[in-house]
Amino acid sequence: MTIDERLDRLTERHEALTQSVELLVRTTGANSSQIARNAGLIAKNATHIAALVRLAQSHENRISGLEDQR
């Protein structure tokens, strides 16, 4: 293999690596944005779940009270 062939091969590998890194950067940015959106949704859902838990506890207490009155 001549030096020119080796340089061409090295250049091709460098270009492929550059493209891979660029793709990785774009993908990471998109993933970061999605993670931030998901974190917001998780926080919102946690608030709703806490409200549902309070409601379920309230109903449980009411049912227990009615059963105790029998």
N, C-alpha and C positions, 0 to 999 in steps of 0.2 A: 504494500500500500504506500503510495507516494505521500509526500507532505501535503500536496494540494488536496488529495482525496481525504486525508485526515482532517485538514482544515475545513473542507466542505462538510464532512460528517459532524465535526464539532459545531459548526455553524448551525446545521440542521437541529442538532440536539439542543443548542442554546435557544433557538427559536421555539422549539416545542416546549421547552421549560418555561420560557417567557409567556407563552400562550396559556400554559397550565396555571401559572401564578396569577395571571390576569383573570382567568375564569374563577379561581379560588377567591380572589379579592371580591369580585362581583357577587359570588354566591354567599360569601360570609356577610357582606353588607345586606343582602336580601334576608338572610337568616336572622341577623341582628334586628332588623326592622320587624320581622314577624314575631320574634321573641318578645320585643317590647309591647307589641299589640296584644299578644297572648297574656302577658303579665297583667295588663290592664283588665282584660276579660276575666282572668282568674280572680283578681281583687273584687270585681263587680259581682261575680258568681259567689264568692265567699260571703259577701254582704247579704245576698239573697238567701243563701243557705242558712246563715245565722238567723235571719228573720223567720224562715220556715221552721227551724228548730224551736225558736221561741213560741211560735204558733202551735206546734205539735205538743210542746210541754204544757202550754195553756190548756189545750184540749184534753190532754192526759189528766191534768189536775182537775178539770171540770168533771170528767168521767169518774175519776176516783171519788170526788165529792158526792156525785149522784149515787154511786154504788154504796158509799158509807151511810147515806140517808135511808137506805132500804131497811 
